[in-house]
Every structure is written in C-alpha cells, then in structure tokens.
Amino acid sequence: MSIAQVEQILVVPTEVFHSLGYFQGFCRDVDQYLETLLDPVHVRFLPRPEMESDPGFKQLIPYCILQHRDESGNLWLYQYRRGSGQGEARLHALRSIGIGGHISSVDAADGTGSPYLEGLKRELDEELAIDCGFEERCVGLLNDDGNDVGRVHLGVVHLLDLESQDVRPREVDLANAGFERLESILSEIDQFETWSQICLRALF
C-alpha cells in the first residue's frame, strides 16, 4: 500500500490532553478541553495504522448518541451491534449507542471550516439516514485508558435530540440497529462496549 492510500487521521499529542487536566471516564467540562484540543497548533493528521498502537497520541473521535422521547415521556436510544466490517476490530460483536469515527484528512480537503465538524457530519451521513429534525449538543468527553483501544482514543460525546425515530442504517455492519427503550438498554448494559457503558452511567 502506498503512502497515498494510507488513511491519515486527526490526532493530538496525549501530553496536550494531560496538560489540560487528566481524567478517566466521562468529563462534562467541554469548554476546558475542546478549543485547545482542536487548535490547529496541536492537531495533525498522521497514518492510522501507526496511531492505533501509539499511546503518545489521542485520536479524536466524535461519538454521537441519538435519543427520542415519545409522547408518553419514554426515552429511546438508538443502538446497534458492531459488525465485522466496522473499522475497529477490537470492538466487533459488541453493542453500541455511539455513532461516529475517525476524522480523516479528506475532511480538511477544502481548507475551510472545521475538519472536526466536517468529519462528524460525514460519519453521520455515511452510517445513518436521519429523516427527521434534531438538535445537537456536545455534552462531554470520554477517556478510558483501561484498555488498548481506549489508550489511543479520546471521545467527544454529542447528544442528538430527535423529533421522531425515523432513522435508517446505511451500513450493513450496523447490525440489529434501531431504537430501544432506555430501561431495556440499562438492563443489558454489560453487552455494550466500554465507551457506551461509560456514557450510559454518566448521562442516563
């Protein structure tokens, strides 16, 4: 594979994250971190294969949670099981409430706007068809240094409040995808990937 074919992903030196205040788990203080973490002075695009095993850098990952509250006041979350075609092999077969992925150099191709926000929009559009209105807000950051996947990733958690459940998966690797009652998800929390478990406990 040539260098041109290797995906270049957005990363920030782990020491920059630590200098802002190290935490393990979920942190709601987005303002303390995000502006500095996304500052062009600190971020760079580096080859994904190398970054997957280099804890000296954190890959910045938007992690979008879709929720809908029905007329009876019940809260529903969009969930799925990760298929084998999804990028991170270490997460295959685990359930998730998070939609998102790496920010790629293609997201900075036009040189305008924020590569992070462009990547967030691209990932959502690639994975889901959301055929209803929604409001999006950034609600926290995720860090889990307790496993090999977490040590090289830093999640930025976005909550999408949807007007309905009119959402369809675009990718076949989003298996058993659909909305499920929050109570049911919480009763099966051990089936979910670590990031989802952290979000469920912190937000719900």
Helices and strands as residue ranges (DSSP letters): G 3-5, E 8-13, H 14-21, E 25-27, H 30-37, E 44-47, H 48-51, E 57-69, E 75-82, G 89-91, E 95-96, G 105-108, H 115-127, E 128-130, E 134-143, H 148-151, E 153-162, E 167-169, E 174-181, H 182-187, G 189-191, H 194-203
